[in-house]
């Protein structure tokens, strides 16, 4: 019943958006094109390459190779590292790949989703640095990394139940084509949900006069808009606090992307939400600690 009401709510919002577009098309299209340009020039190139590479590494059994060489279970470490360097929502993408390829089971996936949430390092060290400075950007980034590492370190690890053997696929072209298709499918989900919540944030913020509430509403709906909107604030501390909160907890667009990516799996969204609450608290603690040093 709740899902039906939620679906009706989405339809109402879409109808409202369509009416607003008809009434103020130039403003809306400008916002649409602005985000589309940001997505195509900043987010798409790096994310696309990481998604394709991660899929190919999985097909060519990088996990089994590491386990064969070092005689240790590497699936947890693999997910932590590849999520760290590629940024969200890649953690959900890679967990889905591992689960559907029987590299992990449901319990392992629900553990992994707690800590596989990292901002893209290039975004933090370029965009965030342009708003604050490189020193604070590094502190924000490492605060989030440390918080996820704590979750990674202290969560119970379950040994893989699948048989580990190395068997490379016979056709690189088929693996490459599948990797490209999967990457584009995920990026379309990211683009669509981000555009949707960007427009909603734009409409709500057109009625807001308070600068702090303006930043908060932008960040709650869409992370990218939230981060860039902090430039209107004069206090570096408040800018840092808002950006750290948006990056560590995630916006509604990020949470919907996670739910969409994992919709055909048994991974619990509430495990992700639990991880974001804990990760956000740990991130704030580490950030204040780094500023005291």
N, C-alpha and C positions, 0 to 999 in steps of 0.2 A: 504494500500500500504506500509506504514511504517513497519507493522508487517511482510510483505513478505520479505522486504529487511533485516529486523533484523534476520529472520529465515535463509536467505541465508548467512548472516554474521556468524551466529553460525555454520552452516555447513562447511563453509570455515575454521573456526578456528579448528573445530573437525578434518577435513582432515589434516590440518597443524600439529595438535598434533599427529595424527597417523603416519605421515611421520617422525616426530622428534623422536617418540618412536622407530620406526624401525631403525633409524640411530644411536640412543644413548640409547638403551634399558636399560642398566645397571643403568645409572644415573637416568633415569626417574622412573624405578621401585623402586630404592632406595628412591626417593622422595615420591612416591606413598605409599610405606610401612611405611615410617616415619610418614606421616600424618594418615594413617590407624591405626597405633599403638596409636597415640595421641588420635584419636577419640574413639577407643575402650576402652582405659584405663582411660581417663579423662572425655570426653564429654558424651559418651553414658550412663554410669551407673547413673549419677545424673539426666540427662535430662529424661531418660526413666522412672525413678521412679516418677518424678514430673508430667510428662504427664499422666501417668496412674492414679496417685492420684487425679489430678485435674479433670479428666474425671469422676472418681467415685464420687467425692464430688459434681459434677454437677448433676449426675444421682440421687444421694441421697439428692438433693435439699438443699444444704448448704445455698444458697442465700435465699430461702424461710424460712428456719429455723431461720436465723439471723434476717430477717425482721419481723418474727412472734414474736421473743423474744424481740427485741429492738424497734420495731415499726418504723424502718427507712429503706429507700431504700439502699440496700447494694451492688448492682451489680457493681457500680463504685469502691467502696472500695475493694470489692472482687478481681476485676481484678488488681487493683494497687498492692495489697499485694502479690497475687500469682505470678504475673509477676516479682515483686521485688525479691522474694526468689528463683525463678527458672531460670531467665536469658533469653536473647533473643535466638531464635525468639519465645519464649513461649507466649509472649503477643499476637501475631497474631494467634497462635494456640488456645488460650483461647477465643479470640474474635470470631473466627470462630465457636467454640463450642457454645458460647452464642447466636450467630446469628442464627445458624442452628437449635437450640433448642427453638427459639422464646423467649428467655429471654430478648433480646434487639432488636431494629430495626436498619435500615441502618444509620440513623442520629447519634444514640448513638454509633454505631460501628466506624463511621468516627471520632467521638470525642475521643473515647478511644484509637484509633491507634496512636494518637499524642503523648501520654505519656507512653504507655505500652512497653517501650524499656529500659531494664536494663541488664547490664552484670551479668553473674553468680557470686555471691559474693565469692564462693570458688575459682573461676578462678582468680579474682582480688586479693584476699588476699593470694593466694599461688603463682601463676605464676608471677603476677606483683610484689609482694613483693620480689621474688627471683631476679628480674631484678633491682629494685630500693631498697626500704626498706618498712617495714610495715607501717611506718608513712605516707609516700607519697602515698602508695597504698590505705590507708584509706581515704586520702584527695581526691584522684581521684574518689573513689567509692562514697563517700558522695556528691561530686560535681555533679555527674550524678544523684544521688537520689534526691538531692535538686532541680535540674533543672526540672526533671520530676514531682516533687511534685508541683512546681510552675504552670506548665501546667495543672496538675490535679486540683489544687485549683481554678484557675481562669477561666477554661473552663466552659461554661454554662452546667448545669446538666439537663437532661430531665427525667421526671418521667416515670417509666415503664408503658407500656400500657397493659401488659399481666396480667391475673388474678393470684394472688399469693395464692396457696394452696399446702399443703404438702401431697404428695402421693408417697410413696416409691415404687420402682420397685419390682416385685414379684420374680425375679430371679437374684441373685448376680452373678452367673456363667456367664450368658449372658452379663451382664454389664462389668464384669471383662475381658471377651474375647474381647469384642468390644473395651474396653479401651486399651488393649495390641495391638490390630491390628492398631488402630488409632495412637498410640505412635510409632510403628515401621514404619508405612507409613510416618509420619512426619520426623522421624530420617533418613530414607532413602533419603528423599529430602535434608535434611541438609548435609548428608554425600556426596551425589552426587554432589551438587553444590559446596561444599567446595573443594572437590577433583579437580573439573573442574577448579576453579579459582586458586587453589594452583598451579596446573601445568602451567597455563598461567603465573602466577606471576614468577614461576621458570624460564621459558623460557625468559621472558622479562629481568629479573634481571641478567641473564647470560651475557648480553651485557652492563650492567651498572657498571661503575667504581666508581662514586660518592656515598659515603656512605649515604648521606641524601636522595638522589633520590632513592637509593636502598631500604631504609626503607619505603619511601613514596609509591613506587610502590607496594611493598609487602603488605602494609596495605590497599591500595586502592582495591586490588584484594581480599585479604583474611585477615581477622582481626587477626586470630591466628598467622599467619606467620608475620604479621606486628608488633604485640606486641613483639614477641620473637626476631625479627630482630633488635629491638632497642638496644639490648645488644652490638652491634658493636660501638655504639656512646659513646663518653667519657663524654659528658655533661648530668648531671642528669636532668637539666631543659628541654633540648630538648627531652630526653627520656620521661619525664612526659608529655610534650606537645603532642608528637606523640601518645602516648598510650591513653591519654585522648581524643584526636580527633578521633582515631580509634574506641574506645569504645562508645563514645557518638553519633557519626554520623553513624557508621557502614560501613562495606566494601561492595563491589559489591556482594560478595557471600551472605552476610546477606540480602541485598536488594532483590536479586533474590529469596532467601528463603521466604521472606515475600510475594512477588508477587505470588510465587508458592502455598504457603499455602492458600492464600486468593483468588486464581484464580476462585473458584466456588462460590464466594460471590460477593456482590455489594460494598464491601469496597474499597474506593479509595486509590490507591497507593500514589497519590499526597498528601493526608492527612498525610500519614506516612512520606513522604519526608519533608513536611512542619514542622512536629513535630521534625524531626531530625535536621533540620537547626536551629530551635529555641532552641532545647535542647542542641545542640552543643555550641551555643553562651552563653546560661545560664551556662552551665558546665564550660566553660573557665572563665567566670566572677566569679563564686563561687570558683573555684580552686585558682585563683589569690587572692581572698579575704581571703581564708583559710590560704594561705601562708603569708599574711600580719599580721595575728593575732598572 
